[in-house]
Amino acid sequence: MSRVSDLETVSKENASNEFKEESPIEAGMTSPPHVHNELPYRLYKRRFLGLLGMVILNIVAGLSWPWFGPIANNMVSDFDITLNEVSWLGTIEACIYLPMALSIPYLYSRFGLRRCCDIGAIALVLSAWIRYAGTVKSLSSKSAYTLLMFGQCFAGVAQPVYQVLGPKYSENWFNLQGRTTATMIVAIANPIGSAIGQLLSPLVGDSRQSILVLAIVSTAVVPFILLIHSQPPIPPTYAASTPSAPFGVLARDILLPKRSHESKMSGRQRLDFVIIAWIFGVLVAATNTFSILTAQIMQPVGYSDDVSGFMGACLLLTGLVAAIVTAPLFDRVFTKHLAITGKILLPILGGAWLSLIWAVKPHNTGGLFAIMTILGVTSVTMLPVGLELASDLSRNAEGSSAILWFMGNLLNIVFVLAVDALRAGPNAEPPLNMRRGLIFNGAFVLASVLLVLLIKGEQVRKTLDEEKLAEARAVVTG
C-alpha cells in the first residue's frame, strides 16, 4: 500500500501539512519502522483531541431537543402559547433531523468530515441566537414563536452531523483496538446532552434566561471544532484508506439489490443490515419515548417528579457505566462477537420493556429501579454494537450510520405520538395512566428484538482489516 501521496482524500483541508512535523514514534505508530520497510498503518495521538471535539459538540447539539419540556408551563405563560406549541419545538427538530441525516453521507463525500462539522457548528450558533431573538418582549406572540421554531430548525440541522459522523471519525482515526470504543464515546454523548438539557433548563431562571443560557453554551463550544480533522496522513486501517461507496449505491444495494451493479453486500448481509437497522430504530425510539414521558408515566401511579427523574437518570448512568466497560472488551477480547452479544442481551432487554406493563404500579420503587438498571445496561451497550456491526456489514460507516439514526428518529416520532394517544382518560383508574402506552412499547420492542436471532452478523470490514494488516506485517518482516 502506498504512503500519503496515494490517499485520495488526504488533500482535503490540507491535512498533510498539519502532520508533517509529527514523527512516527510521536504519532503512536502501531509498530516501529524497519530500515527500509514500515507498516502502512499508523496511529496519531491527535485522534484523542478530535474525539474530544466530537463529544463536546455532540453533547451540546443534544441539549436543545428536550430543553423546553421541563419549562413548558413557563413557556406557556411567558410567550402566550399552548402546551401543544411547546411540544412542537421538540418535534420540529426531530422532523428536520430526518432529511438532514440522509444528506450527511453526500456532504461528507463532497466536503469531508471537518467541513461537515463546521456546518454543524454554524447551524448550532444560528439556532441559539435566532431562538434568543425570539425572547424580545416587544415581539408579538406569533413573531416570537416563529423565531423559536426557526431556531429549532437549525438545531435539527446541527444535531445529526455529529451523531451520523461518529462511526466515520472512529474509522478514519482509530485502529481495530480502539474503533468500537471511540464509536461508543461519540454515540453516548448525545443522550448525555439530552439528559443535561432536561436537568439544566429549569435551573437557570425564567424561560427567557434559560434560552439565553442555551445560546451562550452553544456558542462557547464552537472553538472545539478546531480539534477535529478529517483524517490523518497515514490511515490506521485498510478501511480508513478506502473511500466508501456513494450513499446512493448503498441505498440501492439495500432497497433494489437486483438493480444495483455495484453491490458490496450479499443477500445474507443485506438481510442482517435491515434487521439491525430496524432493531436499532425501535430501541432508540423506545428509550427516547420513555425518557420524554417518564414523569407522565409514573405520576398517575403515585411517584413524584423527583423519583421519576431519578429513574431516568438511573437508566442513563447505568448504561454509561456498562458501555464504558464493555466497549474496550469488544475491541480487544470479544472482537468477533458483536452478533452473539446482541442475541444474548436483546431478548433480556425486550423482556425488561415488557415487564414495565406490570411493574409500573404504586409502592414498587425498588422493582422499577432494578428494571431501569437492566434497561440501561442492555440498551446503551447495544448502541455502539449496532453502529459498528452495521458498518462492518455495509463497509460504509457514514452511510450505515445515517440509515440507523434516521430509523431511530423516524420511529421516535411514531412512538411518542402513539404512546401519548394511548393515554387513559381523566375518568380512568388511575386517571391519565399510561398502561396502554406501556403495552404498545413493551410488545413492539419485544417482537422487534427477537428478530436478532435471525442474523448471522458477519463482520466483513473487520475481517478485511485484519487480513490486510497481516499481509502488511508479512511484507515488513519478510
N, C-alpha and C positions, 0 to 999 in steps of 0.2 A: 504493500500500500504506500502511496506517495505521501510526502510531507505537506506543509501548509499550502504550497502553490497549487496543489491539485484539489483542494477543498473548494467547492463551487460557491459556498455561501460565506466563506470567511471574509471576503472583501466587503460584506455589508458592514456599514458603520465604521470602516477602517479598523476593525477589531484587531488585526495583526499588529498594528503599530503600538497598541496598548500593552502587548505582551512580549515584545521582542527582548526587553531587558530582563525578563524573568528566566533564570537558569533552570535546567531540567530538575536539579535536586530541589530547588526552592519551589518549583511547581508541583512537587509531590508526585513525581513520575512513578508509575507502578513498578518499574524495575530499573536498576541503574544501567546506564549505557555501556556497551562494549566498545572496543576500539573503533570498529567501523560500522557496527550494526546496533540498533536500539529499537525497542518496541515502538510501533506506530501509534500507540495509545498512551495518553498521559492524563494525570490529574493536576489541577491547579488549586491552590489554596483560596484563590479569589472566588471559587464557587460558593463558599460559605457566605461571603458578603452579598452576592447576588441572591442567595436563598433567603437571607435576612430581609432584603428589599422586597422580594416577592411576598414574604409572610406579612410584613408590616402593612404593605399596600392592600393585601387581601383581607386583613383584619379590618382595616378602615373602610374598605369597599363594602364589607358586610354590615356596617353599622346602620346604614340608612333604611334598609328594608323593614326591620322591626321597630325602628326608632319611635314611631308615632303611636304604636299600640298602647304602651303604658301611660301615655299622656293624652289619650283620646278625649277624655272628658274636658280637659283643659283646652284642647284644640277646639272643641265644640263651642265653648264659651268665649274664647279669645278671638276666634275667626268667624264666628256665627255660621258654622257649617254643621252638617249632620254627622252622626257616627258612621253612617254608610260612606260618606265622602272621605272621612278619615281612613276608613278601611281601604278605600281605593288608592290612597297614597302608597300603600304597600303593594296592592295588586297591579298597579300600572307599571311598577318597577319589574315585577315578575313577567308581565306581558312583553315589555321591551327586551328583557333578557333573552327571550326565545329566538327571535331572528338574529340578534347580535351574537349569540353563542354559535350559531351555524355559520356566521360570516367570518369568525375569527380564523379558522384554518386558511381561508383565502387571504385575509390580511397578513397572516404570518408568512405565507409563501411570497407575497408581494413586497412586504416591508421588513420582515424579520421580527424576532422576538422583542428586541429593545424598542423599536418604533411602535409596536402594538402596545407595549407597556406605557409608552409616552402618551398614546391616545387615551388609554385608561386613566392616566393621571390628570390629563387635561379635562376629561369628562367629569372626574371626581371634583375638581376645583369649580368647574362651571355649575355642577349640580348644587354644590354647597352655597355659593353666593347668589345664585338665582333663587334658591329657597329662601335665603335670608332677605333678599329684596322683597319677598312677599310678606315680610313681617312689618313693613312700614305701616304705621297706624292710619295714615291718611288714605290708604287704598280702600276701595270698596271690598266687600266680602268676596265677590266673584273674581275681582282682579287679583286679590291676594291668593285665592285658591288656585287660580290659573298658574301663577308663578310657582306655587308649591308643587303642582303637578308637573310643570315643565322641568323643574329641578329634579324631580324624581325620575323623569325620563332619562336625563343624563346619568343619573345614578345607575339606571338599568343598562346603560352602555358600559360603565366602568366595571361593574361587579363581575361579569363573565370573563373579562380579559384575564384576570389573574387566576381564576378557577380553571378555565379551559387550558391555559398555557402552563399550568403547574407540571403536568407529566412531561411536557416537551422540554421545559427547563431541566428537569431531572435527567432526561435522556441526553440532552446536549452537554451536561456538565459532570454527571456522576457515572461511576462505573458500576459493575454488577454488585459490588459490595455495599453500595450506598443509594442505589436508584430508588428502591421501594421506600426507604426511609425518607428521602427527600420528597418524594411524591406525597407521603403521609403528612409531612410537616406543612406543606403548602395546602393540602386538601382540608386539614382541620382548622386552618387559620380563619376561613370564612365563618364556620359555625361559632368559633370563639368571638369573632367580631359581632355576630348577631346576638350572642349572649351578653356581651358588654353593652351593646346598644340598648337592650331591654333593661339592663340594670342602671345605666348611666342617665338615660333621657329624663326620668322623673326626679333626679337628684340635683340638677344644676339650675334650678329656678323655674320660672314660669315657662310657657311654651315658646315664647319669643327668645328668651335667654337660652333655652335648650337648643333651638335651631342655630343660634349664634355659636354655641359651643361646638356643635357638629361641623359648622363651617370652618372654625379655627382648626379643629383636629384634622379635617380633610385637607386643609392647606398645609399644615405643618409637616405632614408625612411625605409631601411631594419630593423633597430632596433625596429620599431613599431610592428614587428612580435611577439616580446616578450610580448606584451599586450594581445595577443589572446590566449585563452584556449578553448579546445574542448567543455567542458560542466561543469556545477557546480556540486558539490557533491549531492545536492538535487535539483530536477528539478523544474521549475516554473509552469509547467502544466502537465497534463496527456500525451499530445502529446510528450513532451520533454522526458518523461520517457519510451516511447515505440519506439523501433528501427523501422526504415522504412523498408518496403519490398525491396528486391533487385531490382535494376533498370530493370533487365530482366523481372521480374514479372510485373512491371508497363508497360513496353513496350508491353508485350503480352496481358495484360489487355486492352490496347488501340487498338492494331492492330489486335489481334487474340483472341477476348473475348471468343469464343466458345471453344478454346483450352486451356484457362487459368483456371487451377483448384484452383488458389489462388486469384481469383478476389475479389477486395475490392469495385469496383465501379459498380453501377447499370447501365443499359443501358442509362437512362436519364443523370446520372452523366458523363458517358463516352462521350455522345454527347456534353454536356456542356463543357467538358475539351477540346475536339477537336476544338470547335468553339472559345474558349478563346485562345488556342494556335495559331490558325490561325490569329485572330484579333491582338493579341499581336505582332506576327511576322510582319504583314503588317504595323502596326503603327510604330514599331521600324525602319523598312526598309524605310518607307516614310519620317520619321523625319530625319534619318541619311542621306538619299539621298539628301534631301533639304539642310541640313547643309553643306554637301560636295560641292554641286553645287550652293549655294546661289549666289555667285558672277557671275557665268556663266549664271544664270537665269536672274539676274537683270541688268547686264551691257549692254546687247543688247538693252534694252528699256530706257537707259539713266541714270541709277543710278550708283554712284561711288562705289569704293571698301569700303570706309568708311561707307556709308549708308547701303550697303549690309551687312557689318559686324555688324552694329547696329541692323539690322533686326534679324539676327541670335541670337544676344545677348538678344534682346527683347523676343524672343521665349523662350530661356532658363531661363532667370531671372524671367519672369512672371510665368513660370511653377514651378520654385523652390519655389517661394512665395506661390503659390496655394497648392503645395504638403505639405509644412511645416504647412499650416493652416488646411488642410483637413485630413491629416493622423491621428492626435490625435482625431479628431471627429469620424473617423471610429473605433478607438479603444474604445472610451468611450461613444459615443452618438449613432451613426448610426452603431451599431455593427453587425447587420444582414442585412445591406442594400448595400452590395457591388454590387450585380447584378442590383439592381434598379438604383444605381448611374451610372453604365455602360449604362443602357438603356436610361438614360437622357442625359448624356454627349457625348456618342459616335456618335449619329446622328448629333449633333451640330458640333462635330469635323470633321465628314465626309463632312458636308456642307461647312465648312471653307476651307478644302483642295480643294474642287471642285471650290469654288469661286475664287481661285487664277488664274484659267484659264482666267477670265475677269479682275481681279484686277491688274495683272502684266502688267502695261502699263505706259507710261510716265505721270509724274505730278500727281501721286496718292500715294504720300508718306504717308499721313495720313491714308488712307484706308488700305494700306499694313501693317502699324504698328498695326492697330486695329485687322487685321486678325492674325498677329503674336501673339498678346496677347491672342486671343481666342485659337489658336493652342497650345500655351504654357500652358495655364490654364487647358485645357482639356486633352492634351496628357500626360503631366508629371504627372498629378493627377492620370491618369489611370494606370501608371506604377506599383506602389505598389498594386493597386486594383487587377490587373491581376495576379500578382505573388501570392498574398495572397489567392485569390479565387481559383486559380489552386491548391495551396497547401491544401486548405480546402476540395476540391473535391477528390483529389488523396490520401490524408493523407501521402504524400511523398514529403516533402519540397524540398529536393535536386534533386530528380528525375524530378518533375514537372518544377522546375526552369531550369534545364538543357534542357528540351524539349523546353520551351518558348524562352530561349536565343538562342538555336540552330536555331529555326524558324526565329527569328529576324535577325540573321546574314546571314542565307541562303538567305532569301528574300532580304536582303540588297544588296548582290552581284547582284542578279537578277535585282533589281530596278536601281542600279547605271548603269549597263550595258545597260538596256532598255532605261532609260531616256537619257543617253548620245548618244545612237544610234539614238534617235528620234530628235536630234538637227537639226535645219534647216541649209541649205547650205549658203555659202557666198553671194549668189545672192538673198536670201530671203529678205523680208521686215518686220522687220529689219533683217540685216544679223545675222546668227548664233543664232537666237532666239530659246527659249526652249518651245514654246507654245504646241507643240505636246507631249513633255515630261510631261508638267503640266496636259494635258488632261488625259494621261495614269495614272499619280499619283492620280489625283483627282477622276477619275472614279473608279479606282481599290480600293481606300480607302473607298469611299462611299458605293460601293457594298459590301465590306467586313464587315464594321462596322454595317451595318443593320442586319447582322446575330445575333447580340446581342439580338435582340427582341425575338429570339427563345429560349434563355437559361432560365433555372429556377434558377440556381446559388445557390443550397443548400450548406450551409457552414457546412459540416458534421464534420470536425475536430473541429471547434469552438464549435459546439453544444455538441460534446462528451466531450470536455474540461470543459464546463460549468456543464454538468451532473456529471462528476467525482469530480469537486470542490464542488458541492452541497452535494454529498454523503459524502465527507471527512468532510465537516463542520458539517453535521448531526452527524457523529460519534464523533467528538470532543465535540460538545455541548450536545450530548445526554448522 
